[in-house]
Amino acid sequence: MASPTLDSPWPSSPSDSFCGSFNIRIEGEIPDEILPVLEDPTSSVSYNHNIPKPPPPVPSKIYSWNKYFKRLSRSCSVPKETMDTWDKLFKDGYGADVYIFSEDESYIPAHFSVLSIASPVLGNFLQQSKVKNGMRYIKIPGVPYEAVYTFIRFLYSSCYEKEEMKKFVLQLLVLSHSYSVPSLKRVCIYLLEQGWLSKENVVDVLQLARNCDAPRLSLICVRMVVKDFKAISSTEGWKVMKQVNPALEQELLESVVEADSRKEERLKKKEERKVYVQLYEAMEALLHICKDGCRTIGPRDKVFRGSQVACDFPACKGLETLVRHFSSCKTRVPGGCAHCKRMWQLLELHSRICDEPDSCKVPLCRHFKEKMQQQTKKDEAKWKLLVSKVVAAKLGPISGRRASFL
């Protein structure tokens, strides 16, 4: 599109197109027949039959204009007709007094007052621009014509075509930040967060998000890079970023390493917690065996009925071999046999959890309670830590029934 010349069909000054329509003036004197109505009602002539009753008194509580405006703005909505009107004003360019040029020297007619209100930054540039025949000229470099058109259109009506927005969302993000248009910036960030990010553009978006003060979008980009680092690190955007911004590359590599470390730590804690849950279940099974009797092992002083169902404690099967070995082992001293040592530890762990040592049927429960008083502070601290982790593991996210002795 060619540049406008001095003999452009647009009006030579902004006032030429509006004076005929809005030149409202009050001319002449007030007629004599109107004066009596404007006189003080206390005059000799009474016009009470034509004068309406006075309005009710003003309420005692008077809201300031700012409070009223804020309350009104919360319930304000823009009808579609109003948006269409502003969109039409932009597209028709009626009464335009500004030409905005793009990179290819194409221009867009606009209005100084609208642009100044929608973007104070753009208004300052226009204020400093030269005026020729009543027209102001400004250029937005480095951005294609379609992106400039979408940007200026949004300033008028907040309208945009979805395809155009998707195609130029990165350019529009830069324009919205550079010219201080928060509403357009929010739209761009929202659309990028809602699925317009891809492996190919995430590195570019990350750099723009850092430069355009969009921390949430920046965080989403970093998470996406960390999650799919292998694929993203092979893209063209990563290669360019590696040459232009090596500091950002180093930061992303550290984020990937840190994420891997956190993942390994979570897996380690998950495995540890799994062991503590198994210990808790072993405590439940041990109490079940000694108190209620188990069909798999069974107490020595209880006879089972033929109709009794099988044990539903999964840990009983694991304890069966250990209990049978412990009952028949000839060594059976702490440190002498690995299997017996494990059984001793289970019995001591139970005694530290059990709160009924006098009536407890688990062997050596009371014995270990008495032994606790003779242990060193170091050993006591280790056992307390183990007990707290075992109890906490069962009461945490992994569900399970609580032991009857808690």
N, C-alpha and C positions, 0 to 999 in steps of 0.2 A: 504494500500500500504506500503510495507516494506521500511525501511530506506536504503539509499545507503551505500555501503561499500567502503573501500579504493580501491578495484579493480573494481570500477564502470566502465561501458563502456564509460562514459563521459570523454572527454579529460582531462589530468592531469593538464593542465594550459591553460589559455585563449588564449595564443599566438600560441599553437600548431595547432589550427584549422584554423588560418588565415594566417600564414606565407607563405605557399605555394602559395596562390592566390594573395596576395598583396605585395610580395617581389619585388618591382619595383626599379631597380637601373640603373644609367647611367655609363657605362663602356667605357674605351679607350679614345683616343684622338680624337679631331675633325678632319675629313679628310681634306686634303689640298684643294680639289676642292670646298669645302664649304666656306673656309675662304674669298675668294674675295667678296662673297655676303655679308659678315658681315662687310667688311671694310667701311671706311668713303666714302660716295659718291663723295667726292671732289678729290679722287685719279685719276691717269692718265687714268685708265681703266673705261669706262663708261658702265653702265648697265641700263640706264634709260629706254630702251625699254622693259625691263623685270620687272622693279619696278613699282608698281601701284601708282596712284596719291595719294598725301597725304590726310588724312581725313580732313573733315571740322573743323573749329575752335571750341573749346569747348564753350558752351553757357556761357554767363557772370554770369548767376544765377546758382549757384551750390548748390544742396541740400545735406545736411549732411546725413550720413548713417542712423542715427536714424530716421530722418524724412522720408527718403525713405522707411525704413523698416516698419514704422507705416502705411504709405500710402499703401504699398504692402499688409500688413496683413489685412487691412480692405476689400480688394477685393480678399483675398485668400480663396479657397475652397478645401477641401480634397476629391479627387475622391474615389469612392467605391473600386476601385482596390487597392489603397494605403492602405486603412483600412483593406482589406482582406489580404494583404501582411503581415502587422504587426500582424494581428490575427493568421495567419499561423505560423509566427515566434514564437509566444507564444505557440501555441498548439504543434508544433513539438519540440520545445525546442532545436533547433540546435545551437550548440556552447554555451550552457548555462554554466555559471560559478557561479550560486547561487542556493541553495536549500532552499525553504521556507516551513517550517513545520507548520501544523495546529494542532488543539487540539488532534486529534486522531492519531498523528504521521505520517499521510500521508504527502507527500511532493510534491512541484510544482517546476520544473526547471525554472529558469529565468535568466536574464542577468543584471549584476551589473550596466552597463552604462545606460541601459534603465530605470531601477528602480530609479537610482540616479537622472536622469533628470526629471522623472515624479513625484517623491516625494522626495524632499530634506531631509525630516525627515527620511524616510526609507533609503535613501542613507547614512545618518550619522550612523544609526544603522549598516548597512552593512559594513561601513568603520571600525567600531570598532569591528566587529565580527572576530572570528578566521578563519584562512585560512588553510585548510588541502588538500594537493595535488592540489592546485590551485582552490579549491572550497570554497565558503563562505556558512555558515549555519546560518539561523535565524529562529526563531519561533514566530508565531503570536498566542498567547494563547487566550482562551475564546471565540473563533469564530469557527463555524463548517467549514469543508473542503470546502463545496460548496460556502460559503460566501467568503472565502479567494481566491478561484479560480476565482470567479466573480470579485473580487477586483483587482487582479493582471492582469486579462485579460483586464479590463477597462484601466489600466495604459498603456497597449500596444496600443490598437486600439480604445478605447472609445466605444467598442461594449459590448453588454450584451443581455442575453435572458430575455424577459419580465417576464416570470414565475419565473425565478430565482431572478430577481430584486424585484419582488413583495414579494417573500417569505422571502428574507433577507434584505429588505430595511432598517430596523432599525439597523442591524449590519453594513451594508454598510455606513449608515450615521455616525455611530461612527468611523468606519475606515477612512472615508474621512476626518473627523475632526481631528482625532488623527495623521494621517500621512500627513495632509495638502495637500489634493487633491480637490481644489475648484470646478473643473468641475463636479466631481462625487457628491460632496455635493449639488450642484445646481440641479442635476438630481434627487437625493433622495428627496429633499425638494419639488421640482415641482410635482413629482409623488404623494407625500403625500397630497399636497394641492389640487390636481386635483381629489380627490375622494377615495384615499386609506385610509383615516381616517375613523374610525368606533367607535361605542360606547365602544367596548371592548378594543381598543388599544389607544384611545385618551389620556388617563392619562399617559401611558408609553411614548407616543410620546411627550407629553408636557414636561416631565422630561428630555428626551433626547434633545429636542429643547433648553431647558435652558442650559444644559451642553455643547451643541455643538454650541452655539452662533448662533442660528437661530431665531431672534426676530419675524419675520413675521409669521413663522410656530407656534411659541409659542402663538402669539396673536390669530391666527385662532383656536388653541386648546382651549384656554380660552373661546373664544366666543361660541364654540361648547359645552363646559361644562355648561356654563351659560344658553344656549338655551334649553338644554335637561338634566338639572341637576338631575331630579328625576330618569331617567333611568340610567344615567352614575354613579350616586352615589351608585347604587346597584351592580355594576360590581366587578369582582375580582381585577382588577387593582386599583380601588379606595380603596378597603379594604387594599391592600398591601401598597399603598401610604399613607394611614392614619396611619399605624404603622411605616413606615420607614421615612416619611417626613411630620410630623404633621404641620410644618410651611406652607407648600404648601397647605395643606387642609384648614388651616385657611385663607390663601390668597384667595383661590377659593370661600370659603363661603362668605367672604366679597365682592367679585366680584358679586356673585349672589344677595346679599342683595342690593348692589349699583345699579345693573341692574333693580331690582324690583322697587326701589325708583325712578329711572329715568323713568321707564315706567308709574308709577303712576303720576309723574310730567307732563309727556307728555299728559296723558289722562286729567289731570286737566286743563292744558293750552288749550287743544282742546275744552273742554267744555266751558271754559271762552271765547274763541274766537267765539264759536258758539253763545253765548249770545250777543257778540258785533256785530256779523253779523246780528242777528235778530233786534237789535236796529237800525242798519243802514238801514235795509229794512223797518223798521217802519218809519224812517225819510223820506224815499222815498215815502212810501205809504201816509204819512200825507201830503206831498207836492202835491202828485197826487190828493188827495181828495179835497184839498182846491184850487188848481190851475186849474186842468184839469176837475175835476168832476169824480165821480166814480159811476158806475151803481148800485153798492151795497149800497152805502150811498148817495153820490151826494151832491153838494153844494146847499145852500139854494136859490142861485140866478141863477141857470142854469136848463133849461128844456132839457131832453134827447129826442133824436129822436128814433123812433121805430126800425130803422135799426142798431142802434149803438150796437157794440159787447160788451160782458161782460168784466169786468175788469180782466186783467192778472197779477195784483199785488197780490201775495199770502198774503202779510201782511194786505191787506185791510179787509179781513174776520176777522182777529184777532182784528183789530181796531174798527170794526163796533160796537161791544157790548160796548167797552170802550167809544166811541164817543157818542153813544146814551145815556149811563148812565150819562156822563159828562154834556150833554145838558139838562137833566131833573133832575139832582140831586139837592136837596134843600140845602144840606150842602155846597158842592162845595167850601170849603176853604182848604188851605194847612194844612194837619194834621188832618182834620176832617173826611175825608173819604179815605179809602185805595185806592179805584179805582180812585177817583178824584186826589189823590196825585200822582198816577202813570201818569195820564194824564198831570198834571202840570209839572212833570219831563220831559216828552216827549216834551212838548211845549218849555221848557227852553233849552233842548238839541238841538232842532231844531234852536232856535234863536242863539245859540253859533256857529252852523255850517253855518247858512245862512249868505251870504255876500251881500244880497239885502234887508235890513229891510224896506226901504221906500216903495218898490213896492211889498213886499211879502204879499200874501193873507192868510198866516197861522195866526190864531188869536194870539194876544199878542206877536208877534215876536218883535216888536219895544219896547214894554213894558219891556220885559226881557233884551233887549240890554241896556236899561237905568238902569235897576236894577243891572246889572253887576258892575257898577261903585261904588256901595254902599256895595258890599260884602267884607268880610274879605279876607286876603291873603290866609288863610288856605282853605276856601271854593273855592276860585278862582283856587288854585292849584289842588284841587280834580276834578273840572269840566274840567280843561285843560287836565288832565290825562285821564279822561273818553272820551273826544272828540278825543284825539290822538289815543286811542285804538280802538274806533269805526271806525274811518276813516282808520286806518291801517289794521283792520280786513277785510274790504271790498276790499282793494287794495292788499291784500296778495294772497296766493295760491288759496283760494276759489274764483272762478270767479264770476262776476256779473256786471251788468251795473252800471256805476257811476251816482250819482245823478246830476241833472241838475244845482243844486246850488253850486257844487264844482268848 
